[in-house]
Amino acid sequence: MNKLFLLCLLLPISAYAEDTFINAAETLAYGVFDSSERQTLTKPATDDAPPVDSVKKYRFKDFTTQIPMQIGTEFGIEYQINTKPRGRPIDITTVIVFPEPGLKRPGGRTYKKSRETKRVSIGKGHLHGYGFDESWELVPGEWVFEVWHKKARLVKKSFTVFVPEPDSELNSPLDSELQSVKDQEDADG
């Protein structure tokens, strides 16, 4: 009898230890950020995602949902998973849904979304972002950032990527690529 009682007490503990279900998270920051200690991971592009960069340090500089379509712009969210125990690692899936027609990699595939599974720590802020490094990534419209745990969407934030006006202070010499992308869109209809 005592062995059965002890076994009944241990079952909930072992189930919790192996399978935590998270259903709460919060957005700590969103918008345009600057990053440092950034490196492209050796992981190549896949069917689920274009090439991924790792960012160690970042600072949000503009809390906005309006994102200028310009090479060098980095944007996204900082989120935190809220459950116990704090510090425990948990696997989550981050998703970015790209606007139509998707991101068309030259000589490659078209990405409609990016999906990446990663391990994060409960109770700590984590970045889910995107940076415009190449002209093929410059697609105006609604970009949707999501964070999932199992079948629960924990965070959703939408951004509108827009083409800056030609006389805007956002423009730089690199924007000739941007103008050619806009001209191509106008020609396509």
N, C-alpha and C positions, 0 to 999 in steps of 0.2 A: 504494500500500500504506500509506504513512504517513497519508494522508487518511482511509482507512478505520479505521485504528487510533485516530486522534484522534476520529473520529465515535463509535466504540464507547465511548471514555472519557467523552464528553460526554453520551451518552444517559442514563445513570443519574442524573447531576447534574440535568439538566433535568426528568426525571420526578419527582425528589424535590422540586424547587423548586415544581412545579405541583400536586402531589397528595400531601400528607402524610396518612398514616392514623394516627390516635391510638388507642391501646388501653389507656392507663393514666391514671388520675386518682385524686385522694384528697379525702376530706372533711376540711376543716380545722376546721370548727365547725358546730354545728347547734343548733336550738332557737329560743327567743324572743330577738328583738333589738330594739334601739331604733335609729331612723334619724333623720338630719337631712339637710338639703339634698335634700328629697324633692319631686318634682314629677310631676304627671300629664302623660304624653306627649301630644302632639297627635294621636297615632295613635288612631283610634277603635276600639271593640270590633269584632272580626271573627268569622268563623265558627270561627276557631282559638283565640281568646282573648278574655276580657273586657278592659276598658281596662287599660293597663299604666302603672305608675309607674316613674320613674327614681330610684334612690337612690344618692347620691354617697358619703355617710358612714354607717356603721352600726357597732354594737357589740353583740356577743352578751352577754346578761345572764343567761340561764338555759339551761344545756345539758340539754335534755330532749326527749323525744318526745311528752310529754303537753301538749297546747296548750289553754288555756281559750278557749272560744267566746265572745269578747267584742269589741265594737267597739274598735278601736285596737290590738289585738294584732297584732304582726308576727312571722312565724316563717319558718324555712327553713334553708338550708345555705350555707356558704361552701365552695367547691371550688377545686381547682387542677388544671390539665391538666399532666401530667408527660411531656414528651418534649423533643426538641431541634429546633431551637435555641430557647433561652429568649428570650422577648420577641416571638417571631414571632406574628402574628395568625392565628387559625384560626376557621373557622365551626363553631359547634355548635348543637344544638337543645336547648332546655330544655322539659321537660314537667311539668305537674302534673295528676295524675289525681284528680278530685274524687270523694268518696263518693256513692253513690246517694241521692237521685234526681238529683244534679248541682246546679249553681248556677242557680237560676231567676231571671233578670233580669226585673223588673216590666215588663209590656208588651213583652217581648222574647223572646229565645231561652233555651234551657236549655243550659248548658255542662257537658259530661261530663269535659272536660279542657281544659287550656290548653297551647298549643304555640307557641313563639317561637324564631325563628332569630336568632342574634346572633353578632357577632365578638368574640372574647376573645383575650387574650395568653397564650401558653404560659408556664408557670412563675409566674403571678401569681394571687392569690386573687380569686375572683369570687362575687358574691351571687346566689343563686337563691331568691327569697323570695315571700311573700304577706302582705298586710295586710288585716285586716277593716275596711273603710271603710263598708260599707253593710249593712243588716240582711239583705238577700237573699243575702249571701255567707256567712252563718252557718249552716253545715251540719256537724253532728257526724258523726264516723266517721273512717275511714282516708283520709288525704291522702298521695299518693305523689309525691315529687319525683324527677325523673330528669334526667340530662344525657347527651346522645347526640352522637356524632360518626359521621356516615354511618350504618352499620347496627350500630354497637357502642354498647351502653349502658355508659357509663363510671362513672356514679354512680347509686345508688338509695337513697333514705332515706324511710321511712314515719313519719308522725306521726298520733297519735290526737287528734282535736279533740273535746273533751268540754264538756258544759254544767256550769258551776260550781254548787255548792250555793248556795241562796238566802242563807245566812248566811256565805258565804265572803268573805274579805277581798278577793277579786278583784272583787267586785261594786261598781258605781258607779251614779250616777244614770242613766247611759246604758243600763243593763241592762234598762230597761223594754222596750226593743225586743227584747232577747234573750228575756225572759220571754214576750212575745207570740209569738215564733217557737217556743219550746218548747211553749206552750199549743196552738198550731196543729198541731204534730207529734203531740201527745197526742190531739188531736181526730181527726186523719187516721188514727190507728191505729198 
